[in-house]
Every structure is written in C-alpha cells, then in structure tokens.
C-alpha cells in the first residue's frame, strides 16, 4: 500500500514538473516571438523615418531650386 502511494506521488510530481517545464517553454517562445515582432516594428519605423527624411530633403531641394530660379529671373529682368 505504501509503495503504491509512493509511486502515485512520484508520478504526480513528475507530471507537475513536466507541465511546469512545458509552460515555461511556451512562455519563452511567446516572449521570443513578441521580441521579434517588436524588432520588426522598430525596423519598419526606422525605414519609414529614413524615407520621410529623404522625401523632406527632396521637397526642400525643389523649393530651393524654385527660389533660385525666381531669383535668377529677377536678376535677368534687371531688378
């Protein structure tokens, strides 16, 4: 009777340990997945920022060119 009870308790303890280990592994996998998703979002945000900076630079360059052309036009007209 005592041997049977010991086996049952050992079996239950083993099951609890396995379940706990499986839960810990699942949490670790979920944390890794969330970390990767966050890094991807950061990369997309950085790429968007670079793209926006490029667009702003291009627009500023065009604005500067228009002002230069207007100034040259005024100078050519004798003002």
Buried (B, 14 or more C-beta within 10 A) or exposed (E): EEEEEEEEEEEEEEEEEEEEEEEEEEEEEEEEEEEEEEEEEEEEEEEEEEEEEEEEEEEEEEEEEEEEEEEEEEEEEEE
